[in-house]
Structure formats: C-alpha cells, structure tokens
Amino acid sequence: MSGAARHRPLGVVTRGTTNPNRLRRVDNWIVATCADRLLAAADPLVVDLGYGATPVTAVELRARLAAGVRPDVRLVGLEIDPARVAAATPAADPPGLTFARGGFELAGLRPVLVRAFNVLRQYDESEVPDAWRTMTAALAPGGVLVEGTCDELGRLASWLLIDAEGPRTLTLAAKLTTLGSPAELAERLPKALIHRNVPGEPIHDLIRALDDAWQAAAPYATFGPRQRWLSAVTRLRETGWPILGSPNRWRQGELTLPWPPA
C-alpha cells in the first residue's frame, strides 16, 4: 500500500470560518494543564486539526505553546482541503510550524497533543465516537486530544480532554465580561453533548445548576463578573458537583469536571 493511500485524509471539509484569538481560551487551558505532557516528550509534536480557511489559530497556538511551555514545540496544521494547505504554507515562518493535508487519521503523524475545534459540529452525534477513536489511535503514547467548540469570537466555549481510553474531563469557559447567563453555554457544547441538553440528562442538570448558582451569586456582581463567577462555582462545588482545579483556573471563566458530567 502506498503512503498516499495509507494516509488518505478521513473526514469532510469544514466551513472554515475562523477569527484571530477565537481559540485563546482553550489555548491558555492547554498551556496550563497539558504542559507536563509536552515537557516530557522527546518530540513535542502538536497537531491543529481543521484550522480553517486561514491559519491564524494554528499560528497562535504554536506561539502560545512556545512561550508558555517549551520553545522547541512543533506544530503541524492539518486540513483536508489542499487549497487551504497551500494558502497557509506562506504563514509557516516561525521554526516548528508547518501545514499539511490530513484528517482524523492525522496524516500518519504521532503527536503528543491534538486540538480539534469546531470540527465535529457538522457531523452526526453517532459519528463522534469513531472520530475520537481514529484520532486517539494515532496519538503518541500518553497523548491527548482536546476536542470542542466555541462561538465565532471565542467568548463561549467547551471542550473535552480525551485519551486512548475515552473522554476524561469536560470544560466550560466564557468571557465573563460579556456573559449574561451560563445557560448561554448550552449553544456551544461539544457535539457529543449538544443534543443531550434535555431534562433527565446530566449535562442539562449541570447547566441548570450552574445557572442557578450564577443567579444566586447576583449580589457579587457589584464586585465584578469574575467575583460573581467564583462565587457561583464555589456554590456549585458545595452542592456536590465534582469541580476540578482551583480558583486560579475558575477565575479565568472556566469550569472543569470529570467525565461524564454527573
């Protein structure tokens, strides 16, 4: 079998919409929580899968990892559409940044980390587990997949940390200065959860509990949205939800729980 056949891109072309800084929330979370994996790797290879019509978010991820984790990180942006790869290649000026054609099979690469954002939204929910398995099977030993979605400006986002055994954590994140209600996050849940935000499902219970805690924390709005969010997350944890991390991460507008979110 030829190399071209062996690594034929798996998946379909996305809409390709993107914006500068759209993925800054997940990038900052990756720097804070996945640094150990990259620091321990002999080859700190990262893949940005489905970066879109322009390579800006791939360039930004590589810059954030180089500044916040290790300067020799290598990032490969993968796209199924060859025209997008050709258009992105001139942007590969920094050392360690390249672009190639590939899909869920990861073009035969063995990365430590894959970021796949706003890629699975156009698929049926039934197709998601196979996509996860295909990507995680291509990871380096101990590697992880960060798969999620966000709005057009990156103000609302959610993502899953996934390894060879399956999802490990769920993170919800918001720009607190523009957040009206945590219920808004329901529109940006990962594909595996967005259709499950109905009564009787754990994700529905979580978002309702978070929204209730946010409303109860309204008096803290006097001190700013960050203090209100911290109060809401603390209240949520006190009611029994297994919130991970510390206030240092919560104050960024994040909420992370073990998977499944029950």
C-alpha positions, 0 to 999 in steps of 0.5 A: 500500500502506498503512503498516499493511500495509507494516509488518505485524509478521513473526514469532510471539509469544514466551513472554515470560518475562523477569527484571530484569538477565537481559540485563546481560551482553550489555548491558555487551558492547554498551556496550563494543564497539558504542559507536563505532557509536552515537557516530557516528550522527546518530540513535542509534536502538536497537531491543529486539526481543521484550522480553517480557511486561514491559519491564524489559530494554528499560528497562535497556538504554536506561539502560545505553546512556545512561550508558555511551555517549551520553545522547541514545540512543533506544530503541524496544521492539518486540513483536508482541503489542499487549497487551504494547505497551500494558502497557509504554507506562506504563514509557516515562518516561525521554526516548528510550524508547518501545514499539511493535508490530513484528517482524523487519521492525522496524516500518519503523524504521532503527536503528543497533543491534538486540538480539534475545534469546531470540527465535529459540529457538522457531523452526526452525534453517532459519528463522534465516537469513531472520530475520537477513536481514529484520532486517539489511535494515532496519538503518541503514547500518553497523548491527548486530544482536546476536542470542542467548540466555541462561538465565532469570537471565542467568548463561549466555549467547551471542550473535552480532554480525551485519551486512548481510553475515552473522554476524561474531563469536560470544560466550560469557559466564557468571557465573563465580561460579556456573559449574561447567563451560563445557560448561554453555554448550552449553544456551544457544547461539544457535539457529543453533548449538544443534543443531550441538553434535555431534562433527565440528562446530566449535562442539562442538570449541570447547566441548570445548576450552574445557572442557578448558582450564577443567579444566586451569586447576583449580589457579587456582581457589584464586585465584578463578573469574575467575583460573581463567577467564583462565587457561583462555582464555589456554590456549585462545588458545595452542592456536590458537583465534582469541580476540578482545579482551583480558583486560579483556573475558575477565575479565568471563566472556566469550569472543569469536571470529570467525565461524564458530567454527573 
